[in-house]
Amino acid sequence: MVRVAPQWSPQPLSEILSSSSLQLQPSFDRVPVLNPIVEMDGDEMTRIIWRMIKDKYFDLGLQNRDATDDRVTVESAEATLEYNVAVKCATITPVHSKGTIRNILNGTVFREPIICHNIQRIVSGNALTLV
């Protein structure tokens, strides 16, 4: 089975964050992407577990967090605890850092890379930050 995500045109961040622009943004059922996403189902339990992961969708966009008074953030963290897995994209944290999901999951923020010695580094010997 092949699913192709709808085409999406990127906008400048300043345009997305402007209050009038936020009111005009369409709501997406899934994460908007520029190119198609290839999804490959596995065998047996992986197929079932992946379906469960995708079926529990939470819109953590700024507009929806405001509309739900941030309740969607708490519900998504509670669902993560219930199902023991989540896939989360980066979100904008306005004004101050709450860390709601991180606090509920007793998580942490990594400020430096996690290096696996059995995975070859693509850029070896580099001491400068890549941006």
Helices and strands as residue ranges (DSSP letters): H 13-17, H 19-24, H 44-55, H 62-67, H 71-83, H 100-104
